[in-house]
Amino acid sequence: MSIIYHETSKTFHLYNDSVSYIMTILQNGHLGQLYFGKHIRDKEDFSYLLETCGRPMSSYVYENDRTFSLEHIRQEYPVFGTTDYRQPAVEILQENGSRISDFQYQSHAVSKGKPKLNGLPATYVESEEEAETLCITLKDKVSGICVKLFYSIFAKGGILARSVQFCNEGNALVRLSRAMSLCLDLPDCDYEWQQLSGCWARECHIHKRNLAPGIQSIGSMRGNSSHEQNPFLVLKRRNTDERRGEAIGFSFVYSGNFRIQAEVDAHETLRVLAGLEPDTFEWKLDCGESFQTPEAVMVYTDQGLNHMSQTFHKLYQKRLARGYWRDRARPILNNNWEATYFDFTEERLLTIARKAKDCGVELFVLDDGWFGARSNDRAGLGDWVANRERLPQGIAGLADKMEALGLKFGLWFEPEMVNKDSDFYREHPDWILSTPNRQVSHGRYQYVLDFSRAEVVDAIYEQMSRILREAKISYIKWDMNRSITECYSKALPPERQGEVYHRYILGVYDLYDRLTREFPEVLFESCASGGGRFDPGMLYYAPQAWASDDSDAVERLKIQYGTSMCYPISSIGSHVSVVPNHQVFRNTPLHTRANVACFGTFGYELDLNKLTEEELAEVKDQIAFMKKYREVLQFGTFYRLKSPFEGNETVWMAVSEDQKTALVGWYRVLNVVNASYTRVRLEGLHPEYCYQNLQTGICHYGDELLHVGLITSDETAGEASGDSKPCTDFESRIYVLEAKER
Ligand code: DGJ
């Protein structure tokens, strides 16, 4: 990996074995983008890549020069209104009402490693050799605003992490009204756009379209990164598939309002912007103050979508997630939510826990309803003290009982919310986000605490940390069950109200930071009514996230397949739940529910006492299987082989780092009568290893499985044959392949 500056051609070249990123200082001092793509050899001068032409009816920067028009030049951090009419990366409202700025190159510095982003989640390095960072300083002389553009290139993989810092070195305050983290101008628009969209219980569905002239965008103005659009975009060439071809993934490391957009101009060039949603953001920057944007990560590959995802997985698993649980296989848990909802007593919980322990479960999680006056969703949020009618010895007493059973104990919180029917709200009615003299909207009868205020965060921290100190708690599920409305903080002056959405998220990060520091061995799982905040920002604090409230195995195929585009399997919270399923009322076989959930963190969301003896035996086997293979399932290299969005069958697989163990998950939604033969070509195996298929006992060399494929034909389709159990709808199998000693 290298970052090189060629003085004579004023060109920067960041590269490693996979990728090159080339920029130049333009004749007006702005920064121009020359190339981003597969690694090319370095040389002194790439100026031929700067195409400027005199297009008719343009505006030009210099008199007597009809070639230099910013709207026809690819740039790094463009501004609006000085010959570029595309959407800008930055906009600054100045004292005189002007929004024009002119950011010219001042200096640059290259450093080893990667600097931290103060108060914000970001990818990191563990040694200076893992990355290099280029910081380019630009300055607008009239306003005195300095912009520092940070580019970190990692030693391995086509990864570039970017962020921007603003410093007001001028004499007057300004207002930042747009401060994107990333701009990438590309020379053509011949890409297919792929986004992860959905809604509650239907998160991360893959949607594709070809880029078209104009602006296409995804984003959130809900205060959370949202179920509706994940902060992740792929631009891929039309012939790119999972196994081959070029793609660029854009991921925004943030949990609040965002926008990722692509603008195709009249000449078919493309501008990608990613950052804080400008429509809900404004930041007052006083003299001497600075502002740091969140990080945006770009991954380039020429080896297909699986390779792009694997690059993200590894980065986010090892260099975004942190702490004790980062590299550890995740405990198999039993969560009581779908088993009891609000209707439980301590004895009922212990009855569920005993059976769970008997089956091999390691962690019992007590979900919503254990605190204050919380017997339904209308009361109690904000009062993080145990309800003694339900839990006579409090949380500490219950945790002790769980430990005595041989189980770890976990607890649900929703720290950012209050019900009006709570002591916390009665004491601090002005601590919710609400606009003066206007009605305040609720979501699930709850109101959003003003986490932009340090005293509010402090008060919640006090309550949560007290419980964590008193009780043996090994896991926290941090929920967030509504989006923000009437986003106004009574603690900030009128001219700072545009800062509230971002300050709110900074408050959430601050609370996470304090708790994860003080309780480093507690496993945090983030949640926002399922996947409403499944984003890289959260993964920095909580290495796993509840992917969806929809726990139906068929629905989960699409949700988990889509989620895996960016996020590692070790982060995908997935459980076996009861049938008929509580969201779609579908009956799926127990083994299929487990076969889907095991490509995730794995657990049970039901009362195992309600299962038959036969089913319990199956559950015990599932848990034993998961314990044996969870390292591979959660931390192995993951490949998508057949998409649930394209047909009746889904296939995916995980391969251990040493390539000696592979698990292939095969799922078929509807049964097929008189079915065709099916097979699937596997990935990631060692061509020379001899793998035994533990289902069939047959041995195959890796090259057979890679090139001929694994036969998945269903011998029972059509009619029940002999002893074999007939398949039904929602059938699935896990094929275990183990390499024998050579
Ligand atoms: C929404 C979560 O996604 C569920 O798993 C559960 O924790 C409920 N909230 C509890 O209110």
Residues whose N, C-alpha, C, O or C-beta is under 5 A from the ligand:
A	BS01	DGJ	W337 D367 D368 D479 C527 S529 G530 D549
